[in-house]
Amino acid sequence: MRIDLFLKVTGLLKTRSIAAKAISSGAVDLNGSPVKASAAVETGSVIALTKPDGERITIKVLVVPATKNVSRKDRTALYDVVHREEQDCL
């Protein structure tokens, strides 16, 4: 599955176009390297993402879904959060 679609399906980013913009701006790394939106995500991949709100999250892919539709309750089973940094607000 493409990384932009994976980010959308998991709910980490709201839409695929937001995911593509985040990837092209360099806010997403796959296994420690910047990627293109078409890069393939595999089980065991590590994705580091800076969300639009400034939160930095690193996840490990546990399952790559076979379809584009995943229920909201099943989304968190697709990945494991390795590290999370929230931006401090003053």
Secondary structure, DSSP 8 states (H G I E B T S, - for coil): -BHHHHHHHTTSSS-HHHHHHHHHTT-EEETTEE--TT-B--TT-EEEEE-TTS-EEEEEE----SSS---GGGGGGGEEEEEEE-----
